[in-house]
Amino acid sequence: MVGAQIRDSRLVADAFDTRFINLSASRKLGEIERFSFRKVTFLFHLLREVRKTVREWKPDLVYVTPTSKRPGFLKDYVLVRMLKRKGCRIIAHMHNAGVSERQGRWLDNRLYSKFFPGLKVIQLSESLYPDIQKYVPAESVFVCPNGVAEMPLPAVPESSVPTLLFFSNLLRSKGIFDFVDTCKILKEKGIPFRADIAGGETADLNREGLETHLKASGLEDIVSYHGPAYDAEKAALFARADIFVFPSYLEAFGLVAAEAMSAGLPVVATTVGSVPDMVAEGENGFLVAPGDVSALSERVERLLSNPELRQSMGRAGLARYREKYSQEQFEKRIVAILADA
């Protein structure tokens, strides 16, 4: 998504002469971070294309978006090592974290020690610097929060019952089970609400498994699963929501939280990655520790019972989004960083 923003940006196009090569070896969500012989073949073709482009075009800067962990990191390692041998100046945009989790392993430490030296690095938040601190000096790091286009919201009928929204693929690491447990707690307290879940099925949880879990929790009548949602359907879900719940366990940034802010929703989220940069505690939402379902349900309950607080936090979130996380602000930052690099 961020790569497409940069590729399609008029500001970037006006500032630089660009060539784009798609580095993704995965055709669908389930293939990410999984080894296959097709990906090995893809890597050989990719390296040949990059080598040819560098030789013929002689770029002043090569922008790459590496992943932080094996096995996906191995492709990026081979690519960057080849670019270094060609004498290229490289800037790596880190959209994820996890280097510090692996740096204690002999092989990972050796790979990182050869990968990062000499690179400029873009991170999503100052709070993420410890993840690469062992390998990258602070003066080589730029900070650039992601940005999203403001969501055009359709008019929807008003409802007397507030609606919660969970919008993410059905992954345990995104907190889907914590969201369901929160809904169960709220229902058992007799608090009126409805909830929408949208996102793709995964190996963690598919539609049948989610619906079985909802039924076992007594929530089938008030929680609806919509599958993956895009464009108009996605905008309609955000438009009818009153509270966005984002109980993720692992997040470098969380674009969907910025989208919720652009939709004028208060956000109840976890203190992971750069999410605390976006959600100012008590201003445009609430923050809780990952996995703390009791605290999560308490904060959601507070917003469900206070329409004025929901509205004031939603307005604050929209203002914060426009100031820091709009697509225009992101494009201005990325152009300045690439020019500097």
N, C-alpha and C positions, 0 to 999 in steps of 0.2 A: 504493500500500500504506500509506504513512504518512498520506495524506489520509483513508483509510478508518479508520485507527486513531483519528484525531482526531474524525472524524464520529461514530464509534460509541462513543467514550469516555464512560463514566459520570461520570468526574471532570470532564470538560469540560462535559457536560450539566448537572451540578449547579452548576457555577461560572458559566455563561453561558447567556443566551437566544440561540439560534443559528439562522441560516438558511444553507443550503448551496446553492451553484450550481456545477455541474460545468463547469470551464473547458476540459476536454480536447476538442480538435477531431479527435483521431485515434481511429479505431475499432479499430485493431489496430497491432501493433508496427511493421510495415513502413511505416506512414503517418507516424510521428513524424518531425518536422523536414523534411517534404516539403510543398511548396506544392500546393494544389489549389483550384479555384474553389468546391468544396463547402465548404472551410474558410472562404473569404471570406463565403459566405452564412451559415455558422455564426456568424462574428464579428458580423455585423449583428444576428442574433437574440440573441446573448449580450449585446451592449451594451444592447440594448433591455430585456432582462430585468433586467440589473444596474441600469440607470438607474431602472426602475420600482420595484425593491426598495429602493434607496437613498432614493428620494423618499417612499415610503410608510412605510418602516420606520425610517429615520434611525439607522443603526447607530453605536455608539460606536467601533467598530474594524472595519476590513476586512482580513481575512487573505487574502493571495494567494500563489500558488506559481509564480513566474515561472521560465522557462528563461533561460539566460544568453547564448544566441547566436541570431542570425538563422538561419532565418526565423521560428522559433517565438517568439522574443523580440518580434517586431513586434506580435503579438496582445496580449501582456502590456503592451507599451508603450502601445498605444492604450487599453487598459482602465485602466491606472493613471493616465494623463493625464486621462481622463474623471473618474475618482474624485477626483483632485486638484481639478479644476474644481468638483466638487460639495462640496468642503470636507471630504472624508473623511479621517480618520486611518487610515493604512495601515501594515501590517506585512508584509514580504515574506520568505517562508521559502525560502531558496535551497537546493534539493536537488541542485544541480549547480554546477560551476565552469566557467570559460572566459572570464569578463569580461576578465581581464588579457591573454588571448591576442588579443582583438579591439580593445582600447582604443587601439591605435596607428593604427587605420583611421579616417579622417575621419568617415564616416557613423556607425560604431558609437560612437565617442567622443561625438559630438553627441547620439545617442540616450541613451546612459548618463548624460550630463551633465544631461539633462532628466528622466530616469526616477528616479534614486536620491535626489536632494535632498529632504529632508523625510520620508523613509521610515525606519521602524525595520526592521532586518534581522535575521533568524535565520540563523546559519550552523551547520554540523554540527561544526566544530572550530575552535579558535583558529588552527590552522595554515593555514586557508583564508582568513584575513582579507586577506592580500596580494592576493587575487584582486579585491577590491572597494575596496581602500584608497584609490585615487585619487578615489573618488566618495562614500564613506561614512565619516564620522568614527567612531573606535573607540567613542565613548560611545553611538552609535546601534545598536551591534551586540550581540545576544544569542547565546550559544553553547548549542546544544541537540543533543547526539548523538541519533541515532535509536535506537529500541528495537524489539525484536521479541518476540512471544509465545514462551514456552519451548516447544520442540517435544516433544510426547508421542511417545516412541520405542517402537515395538513390539518384542517379543522376537524375536530372529533367531538362527538356528543359528550357533554359533561356527565359525570357519574357521581352519585352520592357516596360510592364506595371507592376508596383510594386503591391504586394499583401499584404493585412492586414489579420491577423489571430486572431479570437476569439475562444478560446478552453475552454469550460466549460459547465456544465449543464445549461439549459435555465431557470435561476433563476434571478429574479429582483435584488436580493442581489449580484449577480455576475456582474451586470452592463450590461446585454444584451441589454436593451433599450437605455442605453447611447451609446453603441457601434453602434447601428442602427442609432441613431440621429447624431452621429459623421460622419458616412458614408453619411448621407443625406446632412450635411453641406458641406462636401468635394465635393460631386457631384454638389451641387448648385454653388460652386465656380469654377467649370469646371476643377478640378484637376483629372488627369487620375489615376485610381487605380482599383483593384479588391479586393474582400474580401471573405474569407471563414469563416463559422461558423460551429463548430463541438461541439457536446455535447448531452446529453440525454434530452428528453422531460420531463417536470415537470408539477405540478399543476399550476405553474405560467404561463407557455407558452408551447404549443405543436407545432408540425410541421405546422399544418394548421394555427394556430394563428400567428406564426412567418412569414410564407409566405404571409399571408394577410397584416401583418404590413409592410413587405418589399415592397409589391405592392403599398400600400397606400403612402409609402414614395418615390416611384419612383425608387426603388433600385433592382427590381427583375432581371434586366439584368446584374448587376455587383456584387451582393452579393449572394453566394450560401450556402445553408444549407446541411450538409453532414450526419446529425444524429450522433449517438455515433461512435467514431473512435478509433480503437485499433491497436497496433502492426504495421504492414506494412502500413496500411492506415493512421494511425496517423503520422508515420515518414514521409510519402509522403506529408502530409499537412504542417508539419514544414519545410520540405525541400524546398517547393515552396514558402513559405512565406518570406517576406522581413521585416516585422514589426509585433511584437506581442503586442496586445492591451489587457490590463488586468484592466478594470475599476471597480473592485470589491468594494462593500460597507462594506463587513464583511469578514475578513480573519485573521486567526492566523499566517499562514505561506504563503501558495500559492505555492504548489509543481510545478504547471504548469509553473510558472514564472521561476523556476530553470530549468525546461525542455527546455523552450525557450532559456535561456542562454546557455544551453548545445548544442543547435542547432545553436548557433552563431547569434541569433536575437537580435536587440535592443528591449527594452521593454518600453512601455508607460503604467504606472500603477498608482494606487492610493495609498495614504499614509495611508494604513491600516495595522494593525498588524506588522509583521516583514518584510513586503515587502520593506520598506525603507532600511533595512539592505542589501537586495539583489540588489536593483536597486540604484546605486549611481548616484544622479542627475547630468546630463550632462556628465557622464562617460560611462555608458553602457545603458543609457535610460533616461527617464524623469518621474517625479512624479507630480501628480496633486491631488487636494482635491477630495474626493468622491462626485460624482454628478455634478462636474464642467465640463459640456460638452463643453463649449467654450474653456477652457484651454486644455481639452483633444484633441479636434479637431485641435487646434493651434499647439500642440506638434507633433501630427501625421502628419499634413501638413508640418511641418519643416523637418521631416524625409523623407517624400515622395518626396520633392523637392531637396533633397541633398543625392545622392547615396554614396558619399564619407563618409558623416557623418554616414549613416546607417552601412556601412561596418566597420568603425573604432569602433563604439559602439558595433557592433556585436562581433568583436574580443576581445574587452575589457570585454564583458559579458562572453565569453567563458573562458577567462583567470580567471575571478573572480569565475566562476562556478568550475573550476578545483581546484582552491585554497581552496574554502570554502564549496561548496555544492555538491561535487561528492559523490557517494555512498560509495566509499572507505573512504573518510574523515568522513562521518557520522558513519560508522561502527567502525572506530577507536575511535571516541568520545564516542559512546554508550558503548563500551566495557570498556573504562576507567571509565566512570561514574558508571556503574553497579558494577565494581570491588571496587570502592571507597565506594559505598553505602552498 
